[in-house]
Amino acid sequence: MNLSDLAPEYIRGISPYQPGKPICELAREMGMDERVIIKLASNENPLGTSPFALEAMSKALNEVALYPDGSGYELKVALSQRYGVSGDQIVLGNGSNDVLELAARVFLKPGASAVYSQHAFAVYPLVTQAVGATGIAVKAKNYGHDLDAMLDAVMPETRIVFIANPNNPTGTLLPAADVLQFLERVSPDVLVVLDEAYNEYLPNAIKADSLSWLKRFPNLLITRTFSKAYGMAGIRVGFGMAHPDVSGLMNRVRQPFNVNSVGLAGAVAALEDVEFVKRSYALNQAGMLQITTGLRQLGIEYIPSYGNFLSFRGRGDVKAINESLLRQGIIVRPIGMYEMPEHLRVTVGLETENEKFLKSLEIALEMGSKTAPGARAARVASGITTGESA
């Protein structure tokens, strides 16, 4: 017997999460200089990392021989002061993905189910399947969450509903009133996980006052991250905020040192760098306008986005378009894994990066429109990679 046969069937059936293609990988594949490659695939902050965080993390390197504070006391204090929640309401994670997994480990099991939207973040079905629970994917409405249909999909055995707002990879946003109404209607026995990883990219006028909802709904968990607007994706720090009963259970199964000391120090400092977040927001607003204007000029359909990324429909052979972009040193994200095989997702970059992307896309579109299905088959047979798994 193969040892892997001893693992549960639901584990063997997991399709691993596929991250965006790293710059070093494309450089190896194409024989390129890494310095000429532009990565716009993983929704990273083009401004880099908060200077406050960089300074704090540099100092923290002097103590990496010591274990970090397993409770994350200083970061919890800083988060409490910023968001008006108590320390016992906070769960720290190795990125917000870790917090999502903790929620699944606590509330899901074989025989239970979780509800999420079609085209929603790939981690939701992954963490659901990893604990042997059943995932219920609800058909999207205009590429976004259909909350009425999601409410109808809740079964007696449902324990979690995942809502991404804004949603990745489509960038769609649910009005705050609709999310609040959903919370008022869903069973209090169902944990609602409100994933707000891109919250800092929203204009203040349309941000939901979701933190105030924690007082009304003991079944609400809000997750956020330092990976996006704070530019700390490589350090992996995320957090969740919930009723103490919920966070208490999640902290029971959390690894004692799941956030490293460098990350803890950086996150505390990053919260103080309000100007960096403002600059990140302003850059994203300008970059989004630049990209959407360029796509319209090229006659390309796109999904209006409230994140720091944009999903657009390719014209012609999408795989050929992606391949052409890769050969020009531009990494975007194919999103066929999200049941969107005709779309690509691009992260908003610096002005020069956005300009290079649009120029490269124009060239790629010309190549894609000339590629017939037979030619594509011949290209694949010849061994030319499409980069689809990026």
N, C-alpha and C positions, 0 to 999 in steps of 0.2 A: 504493500500500500504506500502510495505517495504521502509524505507527511502533510502536505497541504490539504489532503482529503479530510484530515481531522479538524480543520477549521470549519466554523459554521458556514453554511451555504451562502448566507447573506454577506459574509465577509469575502468569500471567494468571488462573489458577483459584483463587487465594487469596481467601478471604473475610476482610477485615480484622478485626482484633480490635475488639470494641465495648466500650469502657469504660462505667462507670456514668455516668449523666446528671449533669453538673456543676450546681451550684446556680445559677450565672449563666444557664445555658441554660433551666432551668425558670422562672426569674424573667422572662426575656424572653418565653417562650411564654405564660405565664399572667398576666403583668402584676403579679407579686407583688414584695413587698419581700424581698430576699435574706435579711434578718435573721429572717424568720419561717419560712424553709425549713429542714427537717431532712434532711440527707443520710445515709441508712443503706444505701448501695448498694455501697460499694467497700472495706469491711473496714478502714477507717481508724481510728486510735486516737482515741476521743472525748475523751481527756484532753489531746490536742494533742501537743506535742513535748517530749522530755526537756529540762528547764531547763538541764542541763549542756551539752547539744548546742546549744541556742539561744544561750547565751553564747559558746561556742566559734565558732559560725558567724558571729555578729555581729562578732567580732574578725577572722575570716578575710576579711571583706568588704574590709578595708583592703588586701588583696593580690590582689584579683581581676584586676588588670592583668597579673599574672604567670601563666604556665602552671603548672598543678598539678604535683606530684611524680608523674611518670608511673608510677613503681614502687609508689606508695602505701606507702612504707617504714614510716611511723609507724603507719598503720592495720594493716599486716601484723604489726608487732611487738605491737601491742595484741591482735590476734586470736590470735597465737601464745601469748601469755601467758594469755589467757582459756581457750583451747580445747586447749592442749597439742599443737599441731601446729607444724611448722617453716614458715618463711616461704616456702620453695619449694613448699609444698603448697597455697598459697592463690592463688586467682584473684579479683580484684576486678571488679565489674561495675556498670553503670549500672542498678541494681536487679538482683534475682536473675533477672529475665527475660533480661537481657543474658548472664548466665552460662549459662542454658539454651540460648540461641542459639549461644554459643561452642562448647558441647559438640556441638551439631548440626553446626556448620560444620567441626569437626575430624573427627568420626567418621562422619558421614553423607554420602552422595552418591547420584546416580542409580543405581539397582540395589540399594542397601542399604535396610534397613527399620528402623523403630522401633516398639516395642510400648508401648501405654499403655492405661489403662482407659477404658471408657465413663464419661461424667460426670466425667472428670478435667479438670484445668486446660486451658483452650483453647489456651494457648501451645504445648503439646506437639505437637499436630498442625500448628500453624502453622509452627513452626521446622523441622519435618520436611519439610513440603511446600516450604518456601522454598529448600531445597537439592536438591530433586528426588528425595528419598527417598520410600519408601512407608510410610504410617502404618497400623499394625494396631491397631484399637480392639477391645479384648476386652470382652465383655458383663460388666457390673457384677454384683456379688452383694450384694443388700441395699443398693444405691446405693454400694457401696464396691468396692475392688479384689478381684478373684478371683485370688489369686497362683498357684494351681495352673493355672488356665486361661491366665494370662499366660505361665507357664513353657511350657505346651504350644504357645503361639502363637509362641514364639521359633523362627525359621527359620535355616538356615545363613547367610543374608545379613543377619540381624539384628545391628545394632551397638549399639543403645541400648534400654534399658527405662527408662521414666519411672515413678516411684512417688511420689505425693504423700501425705505423712503428717504431719499430717492432710490430708485431701483438700479441695480447693476446687472446686466449690461445695457439696458434700454434707456436709462436716464429719466424715466417717467416719474412724476410726483403725484402723490395723492393729496388732495386738500385736507387740511387739518380737521375740518368739520366731519369729513367722511371717516377718517380714522377714529375720531372720538365717538362717532355714532356706532362704529363697529365694536368698539370696546364696551359700549353700553348694551349692545345686543348679544354679544357672544357669552357663552356660559362662563361663570366665574371659575369653573373647574378646568378651564383651558388656559394655559399660559400663552399670552400674546407676546412674541418677541419682535420688538420694533427696532429694526436695524437702521441706524442713522449714521453710517460710516461717512457719508458725504454731507453731513449737516452744515459744516462750515462754509460750504460753497453756495448755500441758499441765501438769497436776499432776506434781510430781516423782516420785511413786510409779509413774506409768505412762510416763514418758519413756524412750525407748530410749537405751541407751548407744552410740549410733551412731558417735560419734567414735572409740571404741576399735576399731570394725570396720575402720577405715582401715588399721590395721597388718596385718590378715589378708587384706584384699581390695584388691589393686591396681586392680581394675575398679570401684571405688566412688567416686562423686562425690556429696558432700553439699552442698546449696545452702541458704543462709539469707539473710535480708534485714533491713534496718533500717527497712523501710516500715511494719511492723505494730506490734509492741509498743513500739518506740522512737519511733514517731510521726514518721517522716521520709519519708513516701511522696512528698512533693513534691520532695525533694532527690535521690532515686534512688541509693541505695547498697545493693548486695548483694554476696555473696561465695560462693565455692565452696571446698571443701577436698577434696583427692584425693591420690593418689600423685604424687610429683614428675614422673614421666613424663607423666601425664595433664595436670596443671596446666601443665607446661612447654609442651606443645603448644597448650593453650588460650591461654596468654599470648603465643604467637607470632602468633596471629590477632587478639588483643585490640587495640582502638584504643589508642594510647599514652596518651591523656588521657581515657579513658572515664569516669572518676570525677572530678568537679570538685573544686577546692580547698576550697570551702565544705562540700561533702559529706564529704570526707576528714576535715576538722577536726571536724565534727559527730559523725561516727561514732566517732572516737577518744574523744571526751568522753562520748558516749552509753553506751559500754561500761562507764564508771565509775559511771553512774547506776543502781545496783542498786535503790534505793528506788523510782524511777519505774517500773521494770519490775514490781516487786512490787505497786505501786498499780494498774498497768494490769491485771495478772492478777486482783487482788481485785475490781476494778470489773467485769471481764468475767464472773467467776464469779457475782457478785450479779445482774448484768444478764441473764445467760443464764437464771438461775432466774426472774427477773421475767418475761421474755418467754415462757418455756415454760409457766409457770403461767397466764399470760394466754391463751395459745393453747389450752391445755386447757380453760379456762373457756369459750372461744368454740367449742369442739368442732372445733378445727383440727388435722389431722395434721401432724407435723413429723418431720424426721430428726434424731435426737440428734447433737449436734455437739461437737467438741473444739476448734473454732477460736473466732474472735471474731465469728461469724455463725451464722445458722440458716436452713435451707431448709424452707419449709412449703408444704403443698398448699392451693391456693386452693379455695374452695367456690363453685360456680357459674361465672360468666364471669370467668376470671382476668384477661383484658385489661381488663375493666370495673373489676375490683378495683384493678388497678394504676393505671388512669386516675383513679379516685376518690381514691386515695392522693396522686397527683400534684397533683390539684386542691385537696387539703387541705394541700399543702406538704410531703408526706412522700415522699422518694425511696428506693425499694427497688430490687432488681434482678430483672427477669424473666430466667429462665434457660432459655428455649426453645432457645437455641443449644447448650445442653448436653443436648439430647434430653429435657428435663424441662419440657414446655410447660404442665403443670398446677401448677408450683411457682414460688414467688418466694423470693428470698433477702434476708434482712434482717441488717444489721450490728448488733451489740450496741452501744448508745449509752449516754449518761448516763441516770440514773434518770428524769429528766423527759422525755427524748427517747423512751425506751422506753414510758413511759406515754402520751405523745401518739400514738406509733405504734399502740399497742393500741386506743386509743379511735378513732383514724381507721380502723383496720382493721375494727372492729365496724361502723362506718358503711358502709365500702366493701363488706363482706360482704352487708349488707342490699341494697345496690344491685345487686351482682353476682348475687345469687340471684333478683332480679326481672327480670334481663336475659335474654330468650329469644334464640336464634340469629338470628331474624328481626329483632329489635330491634337486635342488635349490627350486623348488616349495614346497617341503615338508619343507625345512628350513624356507621359508617365512611364510608358514601356521602355523608353530610352534611359530611364533612371534619373531624370531631372526631378528634384524634390519640389513639392508645392508649398512646404512650410505649413501645412494644414494643422499640424499638431502643436503649433506654437502657442 
